[in-house]
Amino acid sequence: MHLDWTALGEVAAVSTGVTVAVVVVFALGVLGVARAEGARDDDGGDVLGFAQAGLCFLACAAVVAYGIYLIVPQFH
């Protein structure tokens, strides 16, 4: 039995990188919601914070949907 260690290493590196990226983008989305909520308490709201949060959560959802697309063979 022969294992392609280079391919295994590439898969592990890409998986780790994408996982870290999704966690960072999700954290930025939570930060946007927190800033918007803080601004709402002070002076009536922050549209930019909600826009940041929406874009970040949409990006996370897109990565998850793409992963599901890759895993489920009926989608190909």
N, C-alpha and C positions, 0 to 999 in steps of 0.2 A: 504494500500500500504506500502510495506516495502522496505527501501533503505539499501543497503549494504555499509555503510559509510567507512568501512575499504577498500573495493575494490575501491571506489571512491577516497579515499586518496592515495592509491597506484598508481592509474592511473594518478592523478594530480602530484604526486612526480616524477614519471618516465618521464612524459611529460615535466615537468620543467627541470629535469636533462638533458634529451636528447637535449632539446632546447638550454640550456646553452652550452652544449658540442659542438653542431654543430656550434654555433656562435663563440666559441673560436677556433675551428679548421679552420673555414673560415677566421677568423682574422689572424691566423698563415699563411694561404695560401697567403693572401694579403701582409703580412710582407715578405714572401719569394719572391714575385714578386717585391716588393719595394727594397729589398736588391739586387736582381739580376739586376734591372734597375740601381741602384746606382753604382754597381760594373761595369756595362757595360759602364757607363759614365766615370769611372775612368781608368780602365785598360782592357777592352775588354770582360767582361761578367762574370757571376757567374753561373755555371751549378748547383751547390748545391742549390742555391736559387730557381731556376726553378724546380728542383726535389722536393724540399720541397713544393712548391706551387702546383705542379701537384698531389702529394700524398694527400695533404690536400683537394684539390678540388675534387679529386676522392672519398675520404672518405665522403665528404658532399653529393656528387651525389649518393653514395651507400645508405646512410641513407634515402635520399628522395625517391629513387627507392624502398627501402624496405617498407617505409610508404605507397607508392602508392599500392604496392603489398598487403599489409594488408587491405587497404580500398576497393579495387576493387574486387568484388566477382568472376568475370570471371577468375581471375588469379589463383584461388584455385583449 
